[in-house]
Amino acid sequence: MPWPLAPGIGDPPGFEISQCDTQRNLSAQGRAHAKAAGRVFRERDIPIAAVYSSRWCRALDTAELMVLGPVTPTPWLDSFFRGRGDQALITQTAQEQIAAWQGPGNLLLVTH
């Protein structure tokens, strides 16, 4: 299954995390891919206990369109492309969060 598409590379000048219109967002095809991915999880009865997402709109939209549970935006899944964030800190925090997960069910992470 293809990944949800957000055409382009990086984000445009004037990017603001709280304003989707300043970001590179999912295309119609990307939105369809996110919905299809969610359907596959549901068809296979894969239990999702928690959904965490990058705070970027394209990641949040992907997580929400999958319809697998409430989505928690979190900075430890944010992009660090082109110096947008502290790569070492984001990576370390994500690794710690993943290692600490104890379920029940699966942890779904939506990131870049």
Secondary structure, 3 states (H helix, E strand, C coil): CCCCCCCCCCCCCCCECCEHHHCCCCCHHHHHHHHHHHHHHHHCCCCEEEEEECCCHHHHHHHHHHCCCCEEECHHHCCCHHHCCCHHHHHHHHHHHHHHCCCCCEEEEECC
